[in-house]
Amino acid sequence: MLYGIGAAVAALFLGSLLAALLRGLGLRLGLLDRRRRSRPVPLLGGVAVVLTTLALAGTGEWTGVAPLGSGVGRLLGAAAAVAVLGLVADVWRLRDRVLFCGTAVAAACVVPYEDVGVAGGVVAVGWIAAVAVAFRALDHADALVGTVGVVTAFGVGVCAAVEVMDGLAVLLSVLAAALTGFLMHNWHPARIALGACGSLFTGFLLATALVLTRAGYAPGSSAGVLFAFTAVASADVLIVVLARRFTGRPGPDHLAHRLRRLGLTPQGVTVVLGALAFGGALVGVLVHAGWAGAGAVLGVAGAALILVLGLLRVKTGGRLTATSTRAPASLQVTGQLRVRNG
């Protein structure tokens, strides 16, 4: 326990320090977020989170002070491979299907088939890859993935502690602290972004940790717990799929974009979605620990569905950046003059 606390504190400072150092490197290399056109935002924040998590969790395993336990070391190795895939996607454009397939291969190496069976293992592999890609999609607004990741990591860490999986709990606490350190530089206006490297790594690690903690439980109740922990990411994917199905064209369709259309600030969007993620994680912890019935998950599902259906009614139009939904007033006036003169 003492090592876990010390490792989390160290991860907080190391994650913040590395993010600051890698920002300059990202600017020099020109490795910038293409979706943020108003200002240059380098994409190496995920590298800071990955290196911090691997270093501190690996140190505990190597020294024997905080062994990761059976299967967790393999999980860390697979997550590192996913991070490398994400870094490649940050440098070169890779389609989501490539990210999904690569993440699925990594997930296939760590799913506990002896506890979930072959069929359950196949489903788990697909779900882990889907969650990782969903976290990648969430990385379109300042501080969003980091905030949701911190909240979820703490919740899954509690579940791991309930199962006496101390190594996994330490790993998740280190991840949460590393993300918190990164958030010091990612809060709006972001100075560095997580990128596919960090978002895929975070989503993969959280999803796989959930599968490991729920191994051996009934599939139905496990599905409910898994959904509760990933409700925000699931709702974000659902609203994008439905919106593009209805309109037939890509656009600013994510939850954050639509909340911004309602007048929320970038910070307000992060707080609202972070609070929703906290609510889902809290329900997941209560159901996993047996302190609440499985029916509590229906409340999370209902809230997510209401959110999606309500925000689908919000009209979206024009190009949105990752941090702004409105053009400056000068540009708006110019546009109006052009319309009138035209």
Disulfide bonds with the S-S distance in Angstrom:
none
